[in-house]
Amino acid sequence: MAMAIATYCGGTAVRLPLVVPPQLLQKTAREILQTSGARTYVIDSLRHAARPVGPQGVNELRLRNGRIVRDGIHTRLTDMRLRGKYNTAWDRWVAEHGRDRIS
């Protein structure tokens, strides 16, 4: 599993990708959310898109009542890289989700 963290350090936005074993994903996400309050995203199950058994694609993790929930952004990596009618994929992301959704 891969996890991405977006937080602020010294007044500048910092984005950190982490590779975490599945058995430690919930614990790592909980510690990050409790200590820094950073936005946390997880890339779930890219291998079995034809047989969805659990969460798929990119999901934002949040802390609710002490539990980790997949809430907020739900998208696929393919959707993140396609630009559609916009000049760049980033322009499309900002138009659909807003600039503050990733940083």
Buried (B, 14 or more C-beta within 10 A) or exposed (E): BBBBBBBEEEEEEEEEEBEBEEEEBBEBBBEBBEEEEBBBBBBBBBEEEEEEEEEBBBBBBBBEEEEBEBEBBEBBEEBBEEEEEBEEBEEBBBEEEEEEBBE
